[in-house]
């Protein structure tokens, strides 16, 4: 009984900010400014504020841009991570390198990365938002752990039948590692989606704003306008919630197998 009560209390405290954000998103603006936060009136006016102005420069345009950007970076990381994990599985001694990279805080790489992008001439371009995320040591390690569970006998039998690396990757490992790929993809998408500092530093162009930087700009311009801020935060959270709900079972299975292993 006490354990269930503790779990319920912890879940309530974790979910309380999200519940308040979802509630504040539907409060009429006049009710917010009047200080009446607990009325029973609901309105979509806050979401209407997000639709003002041109589509591509407004919130919904930035949301679509962020979905495409994070989706592209995720696919790139899965592709490179899958190949790198297979190389390590086949004997390439690169695992210590990726483990060291996992221990380095990403913030320490901002300054040298900025200088590198400047020398390459790709600052304030979409490439500055994608190329530095072409590979992820965490994704490589996660997929490598999945490949370790594949029996060696299965791969050897495939080689005896004349299968090359391409066949092993596409017809054997790819179907077997589908849960790990899905879990890695969801985590990669979420990590790229929540970036705020990096895109603000390397891409100052208004056309390259992500939805997160757009929300921070809105917060600086209207710090007390809780209705539109909550509506924007709620709408920006929905893609992650939808993706997680769709692939929840795959994600849980992947990490349960990792803990057992």
C-alpha positions as CSV (number, residue, x, y, z in Angstrom):
1,X,0.0,0.0,0.0
2,X,2.7,2.4,1.0
3,X,4.7,1.6,-2.2
4,X,1.7,2.3,-4.4
5,X,1.1,5.6,-2.6
6,X,4.7,6.6,-3.1
7,X,4.6,5.8,-6.8
8,X,1.3,7.7,-7.2
9,X,2.7,10.7,-5.4
10,X,5.9,10.7,-7.4
11,X,3.9,10.4,-10.7
12,X,1.6,13.2,-9.7
13,X,4.5,15.6,-8.8
14,X,6.2,14.8,-12.1
15,X,3.1,15.2,-14.1
16,X,1.8,18.4,-12.3
17,X,3.7,20.9,-14.5
18,X,2.4,19.2,-17.6
19,X,-1.1,19.2,-16.3
20,X,-0.9,22.9,-15.4
21,X,0.5,23.7,-18.9
22,X,-2.3,21.8,-20.6
23,X,-4.9,23.6,-18.4
24,X,-3.4,27.0,-18.9
25,X,-3.3,26.6,-22.7
26,X,-7.2,26.6,-22.7
27,X,-7.8,29.4,-20.3
28,X,-9.3,32.5,-22.0
29,X,-6.8,35.4,-22.1
30,X,-9.2,37.8,-20.2
31,X,-9.5,35.2,-17.4
32,X,-5.7,35.0,-17.1
33,X,-5.2,38.8,-16.9
34,X,-8.0,38.9,-14.3
35,X,-6.2,36.4,-12.2
36,X,-9.0,33.9,-12.3
37,X,-7.0,30.7,-13.0
38,X,-9.6,28.2,-11.7
39,X,-12.7,29.1,-13.6
40,X,-14.6,26.6,-15.7
41,X,-14.4,28.5,-19.0
42,X,-12.3,27.1,-21.8
43,X,-11.2,28.7,-25.0
44,X,-9.0,28.1,-28.1
45,X,-8.0,31.7,-28.3
46,X,-4.5,31.0,-27.2
47,X,-4.0,28.7,-30.1
48,X,-5.4,31.3,-32.4
49,X,-2.6,33.7,-31.3
50,X,-0.1,31.1,-32.5
51,X,-1.6,31.2,-36.0
52,X,-1.1,35.0,-36.5
53,X,1.3,36.2,-39.2
54,X,2.8,34.2,-42.0
55,X,2.7,30.4,-41.7
56,X,6.4,29.7,-42.3
57,X,7.6,32.3,-39.9
58,X,5.0,31.6,-37.2
59,X,4.7,28.8,-34.7
60,X,3.1,26.2,-37.0
61,X,5.7,26.7,-39.6
62,X,8.5,26.4,-37.1
63,X,6.8,23.2,-35.7
64,X,6.8,21.7,-39.2
65,X,10.4,22.7,-39.8
66,X,11.5,21.1,-36.5
67,X,9.7,17.9,-37.3
68,X,11.5,17.7,-40.7
69,X,14.8,18.7,-39.2
70,X,14.7,16.3,-36.2
71,X,13.4,13.5,-38.4
72,X,16.2,14.0,-40.9
73,X,18.8,14.0,-38.2
74,X,17.3,10.9,-36.6
75,X,17.4,8.9,-39.9
76,X,21.0,10.0,-40.4
77,X,22.0,8.9,-36.9
78,X,20.2,5.5,-37.3
79,X,22.0,4.9,-40.6
80,X,25.5,5.8,-39.4
81,X,24.9,4.1,-36.0
82,X,23.7,0.9,-37.6
83,X,26.8,0.7,-39.8
84,X,29.2,1.6,-37.0
85,X,27.7,-0.9,-34.6
86,X,28.0,-3.6,-37.3
87,X,31.7,-2.6,-37.8
88,X,32.3,-3.0,-34.0
89,X,30.5,-6.3,-34.0
90,X,32.8,-7.5,-36.8
91,X,35.9,-6.6,-34.8
92,X,36.6,-2.9,-35.4
93,X,38.2,-1.6,-32.2
94,X,36.2,1.6,-32.0
95,X,34.0,0.9,-28.9
96,X,36.4,2.6,-26.4
97,X,36.3,5.8,-28.6
98,X,32.5,5.9,-28.5
99,X,32.4,5.3,-24.8
100,X,34.8,8.2,-24.2
101,X,32.6,10.4,-26.4
102,X,29.6,9.5,-24.3
103,X,31.4,10.9,-21.2
104,X,32.1,14.3,-22.8
105,X,29.4,16.9,-22.2
106,X,28.0,18.3,-25.4
107,X,28.4,21.8,-24.1
108,X,32.2,21.5,-24.1
109,X,32.1,21.0,-27.9
110,X,30.1,24.1,-28.8
111,X,33.1,26.5,-29.2
112,X,35.3,24.2,-31.3
113,X,32.3,23.1,-33.3
114,X,31.3,26.7,-34.0
115,X,34.8,27.4,-35.3
116,X,34.8,24.3,-37.5
117,X,31.4,25.2,-39.0
118,X,32.6,28.8,-39.6
119,X,35.7,27.6,-41.5
120,X,33.5,25.2,-43.5
121,X,31.2,28.2,-44.4
122,X,28.0,26.5,-43.3
123,X,27.0,28.7,-40.4
124,X,23.4,29.9,-40.7
125,X,22.5,27.1,-43.0
126,X,20.4,23.9,-42.4
127,X,23.6,21.9,-42.7
128,X,24.9,23.4,-39.4
129,X,21.8,22.0,-37.7
130,X,22.1,18.5,-39.2
131,X,25.7,17.5,-40.0
132,X,27.1,17.7,-36.4
133,X,24.4,15.2,-35.5
134,X,25.2,12.7,-38.3
135,X,26.5,10.2,-35.7
136,X,25.7,9.6,-32.1
137,X,27.9,7.5,-29.8
138,X,24.8,6.6,-27.7
139,X,23.0,5.3,-30.7
140,X,26.0,3.3,-31.8
141,X,26.4,1.8,-28.4
142,X,22.6,1.0,-28.1
143,X,22.6,-0.7,-31.5
144,X,25.8,-2.6,-30.7
145,X,24.3,-4.0,-27.6
146,X,21.4,-5.2,-29.7
147,X,23.7,-6.8,-32.2
148,X,25.5,-8.7,-29.4
149,X,22.3,-10.6,-28.7
150,X,22.2,-12.0,-32.3
151,X,23.7,-15.6,-32.2
152,X,27.0,-15.9,-33.9
153,X,25.9,-19.2,-35.4
154,X,23.1,-17.4,-37.4
155,X,25.6,-15.0,-39.0
156,X,28.1,-17.8,-39.7
157,X,25.4,-19.9,-41.4
158,X,24.4,-16.9,-43.5
159,X,28.1,-16.4,-44.6
160,X,28.3,-20.1,-45.5
161,X,25.3,-19.7,-47.7
162,X,27.2,-16.9,-49.5
163,X,25.7,-13.9,-47.8
164,X,27.8,-10.8,-47.9
165,X,27.8,-7.7,-45.6
166,X,24.9,-6.1,-47.4
167,X,22.6,-9.2,-47.1
168,X,23.5,-9.7,-43.5
169,X,22.8,-6.0,-42.7
170,X,19.5,-5.7,-44.6
171,X,18.0,-9.2,-44.4
172,X,19.1,-10.5,-41.0
173,X,20.2,-7.7,-38.6
174,X,17.8,-5.1,-39.8
175,X,14.6,-7.1,-39.0
176,X,16.1,-8.5,-35.8
177,X,17.1,-5.1,-34.5
178,X,13.8,-3.4,-35.3
179,X,12.9,-2.8,-31.6
180,X,16.4,-1.3,-30.9
181,X,16.2,0.9,-34.0
182,X,12.8,2.2,-32.9
183,X,13.9,2.9,-29.4
184,X,17.1,4.6,-30.7
185,X,15.1,6.6,-33.2
186,X,12.6,7.9,-30.5
187,X,15.4,8.9,-28.2
188,X,17.4,10.5,-31.0
189,X,14.3,12.5,-32.2
190,X,13.6,13.6,-28.6
191,X,17.2,14.7,-28.0
192,X,17.3,16.7,-31.2
193,X,13.8,18.1,-30.8
194,X,14.6,19.6,-27.3
195,X,17.8,21.5,-28.4
196,X,17.7,25.2,-27.6
197,X,21.2,26.5,-27.1
198,X,22.9,24.9,-30.1
199,X,20.5,26.1,-32.8
200,X,20.4,29.6,-31.4
201,X,24.2,29.7,-31.6
202,X,24.8,28.3,-35.1
203,X,21.7,29.4,-36.9
204,X,20.6,33.0,-36.3
205,X,18.5,33.2,-39.5
206,X,14.8,33.6,-38.8
207,X,14.1,30.9,-41.4
208,X,16.1,28.4,-39.5
209,X,14.5,28.9,-36.1
210,X,13.3,25.7,-34.4
211,X,10.1,25.5,-32.5
212,X,12.1,25.6,-29.2
213,X,13.9,28.8,-30.0
214,X,10.7,30.3,-31.3
215,X,9.1,29.6,-27.9
216,X,12.0,31.0,-26.0
217,X,11.7,34.2,-28.1
218,X,8.0,34.4,-27.3
219,X,8.7,34.0,-23.6
220,X,11.3,36.8,-23.7
221,X,8.8,39.1,-25.6
222,X,5.8,38.2,-23.5
223,X,7.0,36.7,-20.2
224,X,3.6,37.2,-18.4
225,X,1.4,36.0,-21.3
226,X,0.9,32.5,-19.9
227,X,-1.9,31.5,-22.3
228,X,0.0,31.5,-25.6
229,X,3.1,30.3,-23.9
230,X,1.3,27.3,-22.5
231,X,-0.5,26.6,-25.8
232,X,2.9,26.7,-27.7
233,X,4.6,24.5,-25.1
234,X,1.7,22.0,-25.3
235,X,1.6,21.9,-29.1
236,X,5.4,21.5,-29.2
237,X,5.2,18.6,-26.8
238,X,2.5,16.7,-28.8
239,X,4.9,15.2,-31.4
240,X,7.0,13.5,-28.7
241,X,3.9,12.3,-26.9
242,X,2.5,10.8,-30.1
243,X,5.7,9.1,-31.0
244,X,6.2,7.6,-27.6
245,X,2.6,6.3,-27.4
246,X,2.9,4.7,-30.8
247,X,6.2,2.9,-30.0
248,X,5.9,2.6,-26.2
249,X,5.9,-1.2,-26.2
250,X,9.0,-1.4,-28.4
251,X,10.9,1.1,-26.2
252,X,10.0,-0.8,-23.0
253,X,11.0,-4.1,-24.5
254,X,14.4,-2.8,-25.6
255,X,15.4,-1.4,-22.2
256,X,14.0,-4.5,-20.4
257,X,16.3,-6.7,-22.6
258,X,19.2,-4.3,-21.9
259,X,18.7,-4.6,-18.1
260,X,18.4,-8.4,-18.3
261,X,21.6,-8.6,-20.4
